[in-house]
Amino acid sequence: MSTAPILLESHGQIRHIRFNRPQALNAIDQSLASAFLATCRQLADDPEVRVIVLSGNGRGFMAGGDIAQFRDDPASVPETLIEPMNQALQLLSGLDAPLLASLHGPVAGAGMSLALACDLAIAADNSRFNFAYINLGASCDVGASWSLPRLVGLRKALEIALLSEPFDAVEALRLGLVNRVVPAEELESATLALAQRLAAASPKALGLLKRLMRGSFENSFASQLEAEKAAFADCLQTEDFREAVSAFLEKRPATFSGR
């Protein structure tokens, strides 16, 4: 078993990032943050990638930041932990490829923030969520204050953040924090099936849909209508669009090449 803090696997056009500090519940330390950023830079330069999966090795997805560094060198945390994670997420958010979180066990602190930042999330039924930051006397990071209110609304987001009460996968599904809950033993296969379904779609259309949805909160209705029109016009120029229209008229499956 590799001791590298980040493992990257390829399954066709699917890239699977695994956090690999199982002895520390994948808590983010300087080595993991640096390796995560390097991996995201690699993926940003990969023209073949269509879906990116995030998961954690061991007993859980991620328990948050590294408590030892918080204790021993708190002044280093903003630049050596938070900044590389921020840069990595900005790279991932700019890609057409959907970002899929595959969650199990503890999903806490920065682990929960990472899960919230993904486009879709599938959770094992043994997942346990906790915002957790307030328990350390800290505010949040890794985009949680942006993602959480957009997913659950301001009042509920404040309750989750300020009280930091743990909740299970069923409650996460009810709140809209995850899209699906599956038995723990089926998580790997269900994640791969969902990733393969996304990888079979038009990458251009997926990327434009991501940006339209995420940008809609900052736009007026009129501005959003114009953004939709421009995005649709972009799709009209692709070989994928022409292939899909032909396939629809001929009543056969479309094959999306990414062109």
C-alpha positions in Angstrom: 0.0 0.0 0.0 1.4 3.4 -1.0 2.1 5.9 1.7 1.7 8.9 -0.6 -1.0 11.2 0.9 -2.9 11.4 -2.4 -3.5 8.5 -4.8 -4.7 9.0 -8.4 -6.3 6.3 -10.3 -7.6 6.3 -13.9 -10.6 4.3 -15.1 -10.9 5.2 -18.8 -11.8 8.9 -18.7 -12.6 8.9 -15.0 -10.0 10.1 -12.6 -10.3 9.0 -9.0 -8.5 11.0 -6.2 -8.1 9.1 -3.0 -7.1 10.8 0.2 -4.5 8.4 1.8 -3.8 9.2 5.4 -6.0 6.5 6.8 -4.1 6.4 10.1 -5.3 10.0 10.7 -8.7 9.7 9.1 -7.3 11.5 6.1 -6.9 14.7 8.1 -5.3 17.5 5.9 -1.7 18.1 6.8 0.9 20.1 4.8 1.9 17.0 2.7 -1.7 16.1 1.8 -2.6 19.7 0.9 0.5 20.1 -1.3 -0.1 16.8 -3.0 -3.8 17.5 -3.6 -2.9 20.8 -5.3 -0.3 19.1 -7.5 -2.8 16.4 -8.5 -5.4 19.0 -9.4 -2.9 20.8 -11.5 -2.2 17.6 -13.3 -5.9 17.0 -13.9 -6.3 20.6 -15.2 -3.8 19.7 -17.9 -5.4 16.4 -18.8 -7.6 16.7 -21.9 -9.0 13.2 -21.4 -10.6 13.7 -18.0 -14.4 13.7 -18.0 -15.2 12.9 -14.3 -13.3 13.4 -11.1 -14.1 11.3 -8.0 -13.0 12.2 -4.5 -12.9 9.6 -1.8 -10.9 8.6 1.3 -9.1 5.5 2.2 -9.5 3.7 5.5 -12.4 4.2 8.0 -13.7 7.5 6.6 -13.7 10.2 4.0 -12.0 12.9 6.0 -12.0 14.1 9.6 -10.9 17.7 8.8 -7.6 19.4 9.3 -4.5 18.0 11.1 -4.9 18.7 14.8 -1.2 18.2 15.5 -0.3 21.1 13.1 -3.1 23.2 14.7 -1.4 22.7 18.1 2.2 22.9 17.1 2.3 25.5 14.4 -1.1 27.3 14.1 0.4 30.3 12.3 1.4 28.1 9.3 -2.2 26.8 8.7 -3.6 29.5 6.5 -0.7 29.4 4.0 0.3 25.7 4.1 -3.1 24.0 4.5 -5.9 26.4 3.5 -4.2 28.2 0.6 -3.2 25.0 -1.4 -6.7 23.5 -0.8 -8.3 26.7 -2.0 -6.2 26.7 -5.1 -7.0 23.1 -5.8 -10.7 23.6 -5.5 -10.6 26.7 -7.8 -8.8 24.5 -10.4 -11.4 21.8 -10.1 -14.3 24.2 -10.3 -13.0 25.6 -13.6 -13.0 22.2 -15.3 -15.9 20.9 -17.4 -15.5 17.5 -15.6 -18.1 17.0 -12.9 -16.7 16.5 -9.4 -18.2 13.6 -7.5 -17.8 13.0 -3.8 -17.8 9.3 -2.6 -18.4 9.4 1.1 -18.1 7.0 4.0 -17.5 7.1 7.7 -16.6 10.4 9.2 -17.1 13.4 7.0 -16.2 16.3 9.3 -14.7 19.8 9.2 -12.8 20.4 6.0 -13.9 16.9 4.9 -17.5 18.1 5.0 -16.4 21.4 3.2 -14.8 19.3 0.4 -17.9 17.2 0.0 -20.1 20.3 -0.2 -17.9 21.8 -2.9 -18.4 18.8 -5.2 -21.1 18.8 -7.9 -22.6 15.6 -6.8 -22.2 13.4 -3.7 -23.0 9.7 -3.0 -22.8 8.5 0.6 -22.5 5.1 2.2 -25.1 4.5 4.8 -22.4 4.5 7.5 -21.4 8.1 6.8 -21.5 10.6 9.7 -21.4 14.3 9.1 -20.3 17.1 11.4 -19.4 20.7 10.5 -17.2 20.6 13.6 -15.3 23.9 13.2 -16.9 25.6 16.2 -15.8 22.7 18.4 -12.2 23.8 17.7 -13.0 27.5 18.3 -12.5 28.1 14.5 -14.6 29.5 11.7 -14.7 27.5 8.4 -12.6 27.0 5.3 -12.4 25.3 2.0 -15.5 27.1 0.7 -18.1 25.8 3.3 -19.6 29.3 3.9 -20.2 29.6 0.1 -21.5 26.0 -0.5 -23.6 25.3 2.6 -26.1 28.2 2.4 -26.6 27.5 -1.3 -27.5 23.9 -0.6 -29.7 24.2 2.5 -30.6 27.9 2.9 -29.2 30.4 5.3 -31.1 29.5 8.4 -30.4 25.8 8.2 -26.7 26.5 7.3 -26.4 28.6 10.4 -27.8 25.9 12.5 -25.5 23.3 11.1 -22.5 25.6 11.5 -23.2 27.2 14.9 -24.4 24.1 16.7 -22.3 21.5 14.9 -24.5 18.6 15.8 -23.6 15.4 14.1 -26.0 13.8 11.6 -26.2 10.7 9.5 -26.4 9.9 5.8 -30.2 9.8 5.8 -30.4 13.3 7.2 -27.8 14.5 4.8 -29.9 13.2 1.9 -33.0 14.9 3.4 -31.2 18.2 3.6 -29.9 17.9 0.0 -26.2 17.6 1.0 -25.9 14.3 -0.8 -27.7 12.9 -3.8 -27.8 9.3 -3.0 -27.3 6.9 0.0 -26.2 3.3 -0.6 -25.2 0.4 1.5 -21.5 0.8 2.5 -20.5 -2.4 0.7 -22.0 -1.0 -2.6 -20.3 2.4 -2.4 -17.5 1.6 -4.8 -19.7 0.1 -7.4 -22.4 2.7 -7.2 -19.8 5.5 -7.4 -18.2 3.9 -10.5 -21.6 3.5 -12.1 -22.5 7.1 -11.5 -19.1 8.3 -12.7 -19.4 6.2 -15.9 -22.9 7.7 -16.6 -21.5 11.2 -16.3 -18.4 10.3 -18.4 -20.8 9.1 -21.2 -22.4 12.6 -21.5 -21.2 15.6 -23.5 -18.3 17.2 -21.6 -19.0 20.6 -23.1 -22.6 20.5 -22.0 -21.8 19.2 -18.5 -19.3 22.0 -18.0 -21.7 24.7 -19.2 -24.5 23.4 -17.0 -22.2 23.4 -14.0 -21.3 27.1 -14.6 -24.8 28.1 -15.4 -26.2 26.6 -12.2 -23.4 27.9 -9.9 -23.4 31.4 -11.5 -27.2 31.8 -11.3 -27.0 33.0 -7.7 -25.1 36.1 -8.7 -27.2 36.9 -11.9 -30.4 38.6 -12.4 -33.1 36.7 -14.3 -32.4 38.7 -17.5 -28.6 38.1 -17.2 -29.2 34.4 -16.6 -31.4 34.1 -19.7 -28.6 35.7 -21.7 -26.0 33.3 -20.2 -28.2 30.3 -21.1 -28.6 31.5 -24.7 -24.8 32.0 -25.0 -24.1 28.6 -23.5 -26.6 26.9 -25.8 -25.1 28.6 -28.8 -21.7 27.2 -27.8 -23.2 23.7 -27.6 -24.7 24.1 -31.1 -21.2 24.3 -32.5 -20.0 21.0 -31.2 -19.8 17.6 -32.9 -21.4 16.1 -29.8 -24.6 18.2 -30.4 -24.8 17.2 -34.0 -24.3 13.6 -33.2 -26.9 13.6 -30.4 -29.5 15.2 -32.7 -28.9 12.7 -35.4 -29.1 9.8 -32.9 -32.4 11.2 -31.5 -33.9 11.4 -34.9 -32.7 7.9 -35.8 -33.8 6.6 -32.4 -30.3 5.3 -31.4 -27.9 6.0 -28.6 -25.6 9.0 -29.0 -21.9 8.7 -28.6 -20.2 11.8 -27.2 -16.6 12.3 -28.3 -15.9 15.5 -26.5 -15.8 17.5 -29.7 
